[in-house]
Amino acid sequence: MKHARIYVDTDGSSHFEDMDVELEQVDRTPPVPPLDLSSFVQTSQFAFCRFPAGWFADWHRAPRRQFFFFFSGEIEIGVSEGDVRRFGPGSVVLLEDTDGKGHTTRVIGKEDVLSAVVQLA
């Protein structure tokens, strides 16, 4: 499994990085068959979020380290090094650009973007 990460370098510039999520087969709740599970991450809050069609946010930072899980619609995120990526249903992004220039965010198309945001401890 993979997810995108947005982070800030020592100069305050934001970048994308593709991260691999390691899954290990566990026998967690017998008699349920074993399944593949990643390590748990401590969280502090969870919420659902809707970005309306046409929504745009110019340069801004993440308020804290947080994951976004996208369910519907398509969103475009730009980082200060000039890269722009689009994320749609099934995409996961870890935002860690809590300082520096931050990133831009734009809803693509005429469909709202529905997501869940999980803020990390």
N, C-alpha and C positions, 0 to 999 in steps of 0.2 A: 504494500500500500504506500502511496505517496501523498504529500501535501506540499503546497508552496509556503515559503516563509518570507516575510518582509522584515529586513533588519537594517540597522544603521551602522556604518563604519565609523572609524575614529574622526573622520572629517565631517561627520553629520550627514553624509549622503545615504539615501536609502537604496536598497538593492533587493532583488529576488534571489532565492536559493531553493532548489528542489530538495526536499527531505524525504528519506525513506523511513517508514514506520515498521519496526521489527515486530512480527507476530510470532507467538509461540503457542504450540498446541497445549491446552490445559484441560484437565478433567475437573471442572470447577464445581458442578452441582449434580452429582449422580442422582438419579439415573439418566440425566440428560447426557447425550453423547459428547465426547470431547469437542472443543472448538478452538479456533485460533484467536488469541487475545494479545493486545499490546500491553505495555506497562501502564499503570494508572498514573494520571497527572493530577496533582492537587488543584482544585478549582475553588473560586470564591462566590461566583454568581453565574446565573444562566438566564437568558431571555430570548424570546423570538423577536425578529426584526423584519420590517417591510420597508424596502426602498421603493418609492413610487416611480412609475415610468417617467423618464425625463429628468430624474434627480441627478444633481451634480454637486460634488464637494471639491473645491479647490484645495490647495496644499494644506494638509492637516496631519497631526500625529495621532497615533492610537492613544486613547486615554490610559490604557494599561495593557499588559500582555494579554492577548485574547485570540481565541480561535473563532473563525466564521465558518459555518457549514451551510452551503447553498442548496436550496431545495427546488427553486424555480426561477425563471428569468435568467438574464445574463448581465453581469457587471464587469466593468473594465477598471483596472487599477494601474496607475502609473507611478513609477518610482523616480527619484531625482537623477539617477544615472541615465534616464531616457527610455528605459524599457517599459512597455505596456503589455499587460496580459489580460485576457478575458477568462472569466470563471462562470460556469453555469451549474446546472443541477448535478449534484454529486461531488462538486469541488470543495476542498477544504483549504483555508488559508490561515496561517499563524501570523498575526501582526505583532511585531516586536519593536516597531519604530516609535517608541515613546519619547524620543528626543530627536534632534536634528530637524531637517526640512519636512519629513513626513512623506505623504503620498497623496495622489488625487484619486477620486472615485466617481464613476459615472455609470448610470444604468443605460444599457444598450437596448434598443428596440422599444416596443410599445407595451411590454409586459412588466408588471411589478416584479421585483426580486424579493423572494421570501427566504429567510435564513434564520439560523439560530446562532447566537453569540454566547461563548463560554469564556468568562474572564478567569484568568489563572491566579492562583494564590501567590 
